[in-house]
């Protein structure tokens, strides 16, 4: 029977990726509202769509980095049972003295 293992993002990922997403959002906000070309190309609706996507990605990173939601779920097949006292490669090695 397969065994399920959950993998989470390391905590440093929060402190690197979330500020990066904030910088990207700040740049997009500035280009959408601070420049005439940005207002024409992106507009309010485009800015709302991009902002929503960045908030969702940031939320996913936050939940995976804090350990509330797994980043991956791995299913690992168990090895076949071996006779008692024997590992997968043969008898146990002698203990060092």
N, C-alpha and C positions, 0 to 999 in steps of 0.2 A: 504494500500500500504506500503510495507516495506521501512524503512528509512535506508540509508547507512551511517555508521559512520567509519571514518578512524582513526586508532590507529598508533602512531609513537613510535619509541624507545626513551627512555630517553637519554638526551645528555651525561650523565656520561658513557653510554655504549660505546661511541666512545673512551673515554679516558681510558677505561679498555681493551676493546677487540682489538682495533687496535694495541697498543703496544704488546699485547700478540701474535697477529698474526705475528708481526715483529720478535719477539723472536723465534717463531716456525720456521719462514722462515730462520732466521739466523742459527739456529741449523741444519736444513735440508741442508742448503747450506754448512755449515762446514762439516757435515757428508758425503755429496756427493763428495766434492772436497778435503777435508782435510785428509781423511782416505782412505787407500787402499781398505778396505772392502766396504766402501760406494761407491767408484768409480765402483766397480764390481757389486754391488747389484742395485744401483739406476741409475747411469750413467747420461749422459747429457739429454737424452729424458725424463727420469723419473723426473729429477729435473725441467725441463721445464713444465711438466704436473702439478706437485705439486705447482710450483710457479704460474702458471696460475690460478689454483683453489684458492689459497690463495689470489691472487689479486682480483678475482671476488667476493669472500666472503667479503674481506675488502671493496670493492666498494659498495656492497649491504649494509653493516653495515653503511658506511658513508652516503649514501643517505637516509636510514631509520632514522638515528640518527639526521641528519640535517633538517629533515622534508620535503625533496623533494619527497620522495616516502613513501607511508604508509607501515608499517610492516604487518598490518592486515586490511581487509575491513570487517566490521561486518554489517549484515543486521538484523535490529531489527523490529519486527512487532509492529505497533502502537496499543495502547490499544483502545478498543471500546469507542466511544464517550459517555460521561456521560451527564446527564442533567445539565444545568447551575446552579452553586452554590453547586454542590455535587461532591466530589472527589470519588476516587475508593472505599473508605471505609465508606462513608456516609457524613453527613453534616459537614460543616467546624467547627472546634473547636472554642470555644469562645476565644477572645484575652485576654491574661493575663493583670491584672490591676496593 
